[in-house]
Amino acid sequence: MLRLIFTFFVCAAFFGTAPTAKSATIHEFNDAVYDAYGYYRQALFYLRTGNPQVASIELEELTAHWKAIVERFAYSPPDVYSADPKWRNTILDIDKRAAGGLKAALSNEAKAARKLLLPVRTMLSDLRRRNGVINFSDYVDKANAAFNELWKFRHNPPDFESQDQVDKLRRVLSITNYWIERCRDNASANIQDKPEFKRLIQTSLHAFNRIWGAIAEKKADIIISVLRGQRSTDRLLFLHFG
């Protein structure tokens, strides 16, 4: 009996306790979400361009990856999320939306699929914000949101006789420029080294400089033209790096 007890403690000391679901780390969760999120972004792109059948291929991958997240994390969140009362509902709701989006896409209902899936981006952002977590997606989200405000001047350029309108454009432009720079400065080394990322950042900053010049010269047509061209750059930033 003494030998049995001794053997038990030696094994316990050597192997440690069996890993539990609670041993999940934030890095494991982040990596799993990153892998799934790429399919999500691709699916949204195809749905926006009216290709639900192609989007369904991406959504099949999304649903498979997210179901793995549900199994691994829904009932055993990383410690940083463990006190969040909305954790489980968020993870399960995304799972439901992914499955619903896939079903709609397979039925050739692009708008219905997109409507189901669009909130997922905000849900994940809110999940991180509630728990004090920041990752690179948050910087891209901020940059995209800032550009959405700037885009409003595409159809409503400022009246250059109105100082308030000009000042508003300057404020929105400054904020958008700031978040693009934050994307540049907070990207991982792996992302920073990608030629596509460098091109998108440089193209954006160059576009904003042109708008500053157009404001100084009171050229509404240049502002409209630059914003129209910058729209695709803004979307590509999310598609490839969001």
C-alpha positions in Angstrom: 0.0 0.0 0.0 2.8 2.4 0.9 4.5 1.7 -2.4 1.2 2.4 -4.2 0.8 5.7 -2.4 4.4 6.6 -3.1 4.0 5.7 -6.8 0.8 7.9 -7.0 2.6 11.0 -5.7 5.6 10.5 -7.9 3.4 10.3 -11.0 1.4 13.3 -9.9 4.6 15.3 -9.4 6.0 14.2 -12.8 2.9 14.6 -15.0 1.1 17.2 -13.0 -2.7 17.5 -13.0 -4.6 16.6 -16.1 -5.2 19.6 -18.3 -8.6 21.0 -18.0 -10.7 23.2 -20.3 -9.8 26.1 -18.0 -6.2 25.9 -19.1 -7.1 27.6 -22.4 -5.0 30.7 -23.0 -6.0 33.9 -24.6 -3.5 33.1 -27.4 -5.2 29.9 -28.2 -8.5 31.7 -28.5 -7.1 34.5 -30.5 -5.4 32.1 -32.9 -8.6 30.2 -33.4 -10.7 33.3 -34.0 -8.0 34.7 -36.4 -8.2 31.5 -38.5 -12.1 31.6 -38.6 -12.2 35.4 -39.2 -10.4 35.1 -42.5 -13.2 33.0 -43.9 -15.7 35.5 -42.5 -14.1 38.4 -44.2 -13.9 36.6 -47.5 -17.6 35.5 -47.2 -18.7 39.1 -46.7 -16.7 40.2 -49.7 -18.4 37.7 -52.0 -21.8 38.4 -50.5 -21.3 42.2 -51.1 -20.4 41.5 -54.7 -23.4 39.3 -55.2 -21.7 35.9 -55.3 -23.5 33.9 -52.6 -22.5 30.5 -54.0 -18.8 31.4 -53.8 -19.4 32.9 -50.4 -20.9 29.6 -49.3 -17.5 27.9 -49.7 -16.0 30.4 -47.3 -19.0 30.0 -44.9 -18.6 26.2 -44.8 -15.1 26.8 -43.5 -16.3 29.5 -41.1 -18.9 27.2 -39.6 -16.5 24.3 -39.2 -13.9 26.6 -37.5 -16.4 28.3 -35.3 -17.9 25.0 -34.1 -14.5 24.0 -33.0 -14.3 27.3 -31.1 -17.7 26.5 -29.5 -16.5 23.1 -28.4 -13.2 24.4 -27.1 -14.1 27.7 -25.5 -17.9 28.3 -25.1 -18.0 26.8 -21.6 -14.4 27.3 -20.7 -13.3 30.8 -21.7 -9.7 32.1 -21.2 -9.2 33.7 -17.9 -9.4 37.3 -19.2 -13.0 36.5 -20.4 -14.1 34.3 -17.5 -16.1 37.1 -15.7 -17.9 38.2 -18.9 -21.6 37.3 -18.4 -22.2 37.7 -22.2 -19.3 35.4 -23.2 -21.3 32.2 -23.8 -24.2 33.9 -25.6 -21.8 35.7 -27.8 -19.9 32.6 -28.9 -23.1 30.6 -29.4 -24.8 33.5 -31.3 -21.9 33.8 -33.7 -22.2 30.0 -34.3 -25.9 30.4 -35.1 -25.3 33.3 -37.4 -22.5 31.5 -39.3 -24.8 28.5 -39.8 -27.7 30.7 -40.8 -25.5 32.7 -43.2 -24.4 29.4 -44.9 -28.0 28.3 -45.3 -29.0 31.6 -46.8 -26.0 31.6 -49.2 -26.7 28.1 -50.4 -30.3 29.3 -51.1 -28.8 32.1 -53.2 -30.0 34.7 -50.7 -27.0 37.0 -50.5 -28.7 39.9 -48.7 -30.2 37.7 -46.0 -26.8 36.0 -45.5 -25.1 39.4 -45.2 -27.6 40.7 -42.8 -27.0 37.7 -40.5 -23.3 38.0 -40.7 -22.6 41.7 -40.6 -23.1 42.0 -36.8 -20.4 39.4 -36.1 -17.7 41.9 -36.6 -19.2 44.2 -34.0 -19.9 41.4 -31.6 -16.3 40.3 -31.5 -15.1 43.9 -31.2 -17.5 44.5 -28.3 -16.4 41.2 -26.6 -12.8 42.4 -26.6 -13.7 45.9 -25.5 -15.8 44.7 -22.6 -12.8 42.7 -21.3 -10.0 45.1 -22.0 -8.5 43.1 -24.9 -7.1 44.8 -28.0 -5.8 43.1 -31.1 -5.0 44.2 -34.6 -8.6 43.8 -35.8 -9.6 46.6 -33.5 -7.2 49.1 -35.2 -8.6 48.1 -38.7 -12.1 48.5 -37.3 -11.3 52.0 -36.2 -9.7 52.9 -39.5 -12.7 51.5 -41.4 -15.2 53.3 -39.2 -13.3 56.6 -39.5 -13.2 56.3 -43.3 -17.0 55.6 -43.3 -17.3 59.1 -41.9 -14.9 60.5 -44.4 -16.8 58.8 -47.2 -19.8 60.9 -46.5 -18.0 63.8 -48.1 -18.0 61.8 -51.4 -21.6 62.8 -52.0 -21.6 65.9 -49.9 -18.3 67.8 -50.3 -18.0 70.9 -48.1 -19.1 74.3 -49.0 -15.8 76.1 -48.9 -17.6 79.3 -47.9 -18.6 77.5 -44.7 -15.8 77.4 -42.2 -17.8 74.9 -40.1 -18.1 72.4 -43.0 -14.4 72.8 -43.9 -13.4 72.3 -40.3 -15.6 69.2 -40.0 -13.9 67.7 -43.0 -10.5 68.5 -41.5 -11.4 66.8 -38.2 -12.7 63.7 -39.9 -9.7 63.5 -42.2 -7.3 63.9 -39.3 -9.0 61.1 -37.4 -8.9 58.8 -40.4 -5.3 59.5 -41.0 -4.5 58.8 -37.4 -6.1 55.4 -37.4 -4.4 54.4 -40.6 -1.1 55.3 -38.9 -2.1 53.3 -35.9 -2.7 50.3 -38.1 0.7 50.8 -39.6 2.4 51.1 -36.2 0.6 48.3 -34.4 0.7 45.6 -37.1 2.8 42.6 -36.3 6.2 42.3 -38.0 4.7 39.6 -40.2 2.0 41.9 -41.4 4.2 44.9 -41.7 6.5 43.0 -44.1 3.7 42.1 -46.5 4.0 44.2 -49.7 0.2 44.4 -49.9 -0.1 45.9 -46.5 2.6 48.4 -47.2 0.9 49.4 -50.4 -2.5 49.8 -48.8 -1.1 52.0 -46.0 1.0 54.1 -48.4 -1.9 54.5 -50.8 -4.2 55.6 -48.0 -1.7 58.2 -46.6 -1.0 59.5 -50.1 -4.8 59.9 -50.7 -5.2 61.8 -47.4 -2.4 64.2 -48.4 -4.2 64.8 -51.7 -7.4 65.7 -49.8 -5.4 68.1 -47.6 -4.2 69.8 -50.8 -7.7 69.8 -52.2 -9.0 71.6 -49.1 -6.3 74.2 -49.4 -7.1 74.7 -53.1 -10.9 74.5 -52.5 -11.2 71.7 -55.1 -14.3 69.7 -54.3 -13.9 67.6 -57.5 -10.5 66.3 -56.3 -11.9 65.4 -52.9 -14.7 63.4 -54.6 -12.3 61.6 -57.0 -9.8 60.7 -54.2 -12.5 59.3 -51.9 -14.0 57.3 -54.7 -10.6 55.7 -55.4 -9.8 55.2 -51.7 -13.0 53.3 -51.1 -11.5 50.1 -52.5 -8.3 50.5 -50.5 -10.4 50.8 -47.3 -12.3 47.6 -48.2 -9.1 45.7 -49.1 -7.5 46.6 -45.7 -10.4 44.8 -44.0 -10.5 41.9 -46.4 -6.9 41.0 -46.2 -5.9 42.2 -42.7 -9.0 42.9 -40.6 
